[in-house]
């Protein structure tokens, strides 16, 4: 198990990155009703859980993720504290100075580039000396998940290649996946509301 991480809050103006709490279950349940979120980011265990219990099944390991060495941020509306997405940094230092990132944004919040902004902010924090001090962050997505590709590219994660039959859906269907990565030495993207030095 990875060493525990100190929970962090990152302000981005109209949204904030913060740890998940139990009261986020309703917002998570709403998000998991979106077939694309469920398909690409739900995970087999959540998908196979009855619909009325999926949010709790998804949320519980994220609430204590920090204690288990994963930085799991809720993307929350700054005015209402309503969860509109998530970005996480996991497998921290499983390979020295590296980690893996993942994200989703609720359908109601799409079109505002929140995914790219949140991913960029999490990356800046993960690279910072007062954050995780990492050198490389990677992510992957199915080739047919074009929205995820746009988010990764906007957040400065360069396309490195295609991994054949890498993503496996809960029904066993396989998809080729893009591998993206961002290095601490890469120039950061210019995004509105970016948290410089976060």
Rosetta blueprint (number, residue, H / E / L):
1 X L
2 X L
3 X L
4 X L
5 X L
6 X L
7 X L
8 X L
9 X L
10 X E
11 X E
12 X L
13 X L
14 X L
15 X E
16 X E
17 X E
18 X E
19 X E
20 X L
21 X L
22 X H
23 X H
24 X H
25 X H
26 X H
27 X H
28 X H
29 X H
30 X H
31 X H
32 X H
33 X L
34 X L
35 X H
36 X H
37 X H
38 X H
39 X H
40 X H
41 X H
42 X L
43 X L
44 X H
45 X H
46 X H
47 X H
48 X L
49 X L
50 X L
51 X H
52 X H
53 X H
54 X H
55 X H
56 X H
57 X H
58 X H
59 X H
60 X H
61 X H
62 X H
63 X H
64 X L
65 X L
66 X H
67 X H
68 X H
69 X L
70 X L
71 X E
72 X E
73 X E
74 X E
75 X E
76 X E
77 X E
78 X L
79 X L
80 X L
81 X L
82 X L
83 X E
84 X E
85 X E
86 X E
87 X E
88 X E
89 X E
90 X E
91 X L
92 X L
93 X L
94 X L
95 X L
96 X L
97 X L
98 X E
99 X E
100 X E
101 X E
102 X E
103 X E
104 X E
105 X E
106 X L
107 X H
108 X H
109 X H
110 X L
111 X L
112 X L
113 X L
114 X H
115 X H
116 X H
117 X H
118 X H
119 X H
120 X H
121 X H
122 X H
123 X H
124 X H
125 X H
126 X H
127 X H
128 X L
129 X L
130 X L
131 X L
132 X L
133 X L
134 X L
135 X L
136 X E
137 X E
138 X E
139 X E
140 X E
141 X E
142 X E
143 X L
144 X L
145 X L
146 X H
147 X H
148 X H
149 X H
150 X H
151 X H
152 X H
153 X H
154 X H
155 X L
156 X L
157 X L
158 X E
159 X E
160 X E
161 X E
162 X E
163 X E
164 X E
165 X E
166 X E
167 X E
168 X E
169 X L
170 X L
171 X L
172 X L
173 X L
174 X E
175 X E
176 X E
177 X E
178 X E
179 X E
180 X E
181 X E
182 X E
183 X E
184 X L
185 X L
186 X L
187 X L
188 X L
189 X L
190 X L
191 X L
192 X L
193 X L
194 X L
195 X L
196 X L
197 X L
198 X L
